[in-house]
């Protein structure tokens, strides 16, 4: 049996001229690996590059030489040889190269198709990730010079996490095919349709939304070229039928919008889309931008649970103007704006457990969409963010709802997930900082909205306060985040405590979570008790609806407790709650 561990460090990257002479040299000097052997390759020029895989390098290079665009813009062929390569491995490595090179930014990729668009597991796949890491290290070297940034730095970047070149899980891929089928049928028939995609935290809703938009943009802009692939997809007939329908109805898909309610994430999406030619045709909008625009043929909404209604707003006049602009009363919601401003298909990505503010559209409004005949509903179930798996999220949901289910208790030893509960908050924060060095960044501490923002109040009122900090825990002084947009990546912000609005929709490597005085444990009743009176988020607090406020508090903590990909450290202000959690975990 081949031990792929031996393959690590044994990949040879050989440079050839991208020319007929280079093709001949490859065929003659590759120790038999230029023909009838699986390899990965990169064709590069000054500004552009192409990534591929093949079982016959010399023949494949010849095919590319027949492409006038490649012949004009590319001048070098880098062939990646390894005795332990197989077909599954090179498909995976090809896709990892596309993902990383896109996010690295040294080259603009000419790839029209995103390599292996569907993720799959294969024998000893983890070992080939080590092979890829060695390959990337070589690409960083002066000898090769195909990359600017380390793999770890790239993998911690938003551009990578939300890349349109991401491989989809089987579930995501099948869901995308279902959505494409619905869209094609609706557009061809001329019927308006709403599609609702349910998905909990970490199920990859945003990645799927971006992948769906890229697929549509590629098809509609003529950027899908199956001749560019050495191996056709298994479902080529289905894709061909969908593509044919979409192209035939191209005039009904002229205007496509991606509505992103959360401002910080909207800016991230704009940066991602600006780096992909076909996605520049998609308008990335806020709900108010949509209201002020001409109607769109297709609108995709990410984080639809963050669409607003006319409650607890900072600017009622602007909201009312948007409602009037789309011909609706002031009692309408941003969800109503989306429906009004869409001529064809609306796709909503939604998680009811991430509703956090009083201003968020009510759950019943989304449930009304699901009435028979109104909306097609599809669901994502598989959790793909956290190493701890779906059980970790489900277990927290059961614990915070006072129905702890021991059958859901996650096996941290099995998954390697770093979960800790602390008695000392300061020590937890120090350990999170240490993890940040180990993980290359993206390790931060966050807290429930149960501590005052004294600094913010002082800055607004121009008053002088004796205490130049926001709050204290166990005698230590702390500040809330100064900025929402770059708090997680700013190295100067690692002493700041993040709030729910800095991290919703984003991933951290390790999250330290402070459970504030708004959540406690009653040892007599033996249940978790939420304290709305200790909750300080005026946008999520309704004194006339304490049940809704309590729901928002729990939902916010579920978001905070599911941000850490590799680990979660927990400190609870309430001593009884700390003891209770230790007994459960």
C-alpha positions, 0 to 999 in steps of 0.5 A: 500500500502506498503511504501518501505521507511519503509523498509530502515534500516529493513534488517536483515543479519543473518549468518549461516554455509554453511553446512547441519547443517546451511541449517537445522537451516535456515529452522527452524529459519528464521521466515518463510523467509527461504522458499517461501519468496524473499531474497538475500544472500552472500556465503563467504570464506576467499578469494572468495564469491558468490552472489545470490537471491532466493525465497526459501533460504533453498532449494537454499543453498542445491543446492549450497552445491551440488557444490563441488567448493563452498563446498571447498572454502566457509564456511558462508552463509549470508541471507538478510531478509526484510519484504518488499522484492519482486522479482524485488527488490531482482534482483536489489539488487543482481545486485548492490551487485555483482557490488559493491563487484567486485569493492570493491575487498575484495572477488573474486566473483565466479558468472559466470553470472552477475546476472540481466544483463539487467537493468529494472525499477520497482515500487518505485525502488529509495526506494530500493536503500536506502535499498541497502545503509543500507545493504552495511553499515551493510556489512562494520560493524565488525559484518558482515565484507563483505566489505572494502570500502564505497558505495560512494567511490566504486561508484566514482572508475573507477573499478566500473564505467567500471565494466563488471558486470554493468546492461545494459539498454534495449537499450544497451542490445538489441544492445549487442544482435544485435552485438552478432548475427552479430558476430556469423553469420560472424564467422560461415560463415567465412566472414569478417565484420565491425560493427560500433556502433554510440553513443553520449556522455554518451550513455554508449559505453565503458560499452557496449564494455566491457560487449560484451567482457565479454559475448564473453569471458565467452561463449568461456571459458565455463563460462556461466552456466544457471544451476547457475541461479534460473530464466532463462533469457526471451531470453534463446532460443536466447542466447542458439542459439548464444552461440552454434554458438560461441562455434562451431566456437571457433577455429575462435575466439582464439585471441580477442583484445580490442583496446583503443586509449586513454592511461589513459583509456587503463590503467583503462581497464587493471586494470578492466580486471585483476580482472575478470578471463575470461577477462584475455584472452582478450588483451588490446592494443594500436593501435601501439601494434595491428600493432606489433602483429599477426592478431586477430580474433576479434577486438573491438575498443573503442573511435574509433574517437581517432584513428590517421592519419599521421597528427600533430604527435609527432613521424612520424617514429614510425607511419610509422614503424607500417604502414610498419609492417602491409604492408601499406604505410605511408598514412594509418591510425590507422583505416586501421591498425585495418582493416588489423590486423583483420581476422574476425570481427571489432567492432568500437564504434564511436562518430564524435562529440568527434573528437578533434585533427587534427591527429584524423581519418577524419569523411569521413573515417568512413562514407566510411565504411557505404557505402552499403554492407560494414558495419553493423551500429547500434546506441545508442541514450539514454543518461545515464551519466547525471541526466539532460538527453539527452536534456541537451546535445542536447541543448548545441549542438544547442547553440554552433552551433548557432541554440538554440532550446528552445524545448530542454531546460532542466528542471533542477528543474525536474531532480535535475541537479545542473547547474550554470553560474558564473561571478566570476571564483574563486567563481566557483572553490571554489563551485566545491571544496565544492561539492567535499566534498559533493559528496565524490570526483570527482568534478573538474574544467576543461578549454578550451585549450586557456590558456598557459602552462607556467610551462610545457614550463619552465620545458622543457626549464630549464628557470627561469620564474618570474611567477610560474603558468600557467595562470591568470583569474580575477587576480587569478593564476592557474595551469594546471593539472600536470598529465593526469592519476590520476588528477580527483582522486588525492586529491592533484590536486583539485587546478589544472585545467584539460584540455580536455585530462584529462577527455575525456571518464571519468565521474565527479560528478560535473564539473566546466567548464571555457570557454576560450577566444577562444569562444565569443559572438558577440552581434551585429550579435547575434551569438557565434564566435569561435576564432582559433587565441586564441586556443593554442592546437597545436595538434588540430589547423590547420592554413590551415583549420580554419573550422576544427580547429573551429570544434575541439574547439566546440567538445572539449567544448561539451566534457567538458560540458557533464562530470558532472553527477550531475551538471555543473558550467560554467564561460565564459571569454567573458562577452558577452558570459556569458550574452548570456548563462544566457539568454538561460539557 
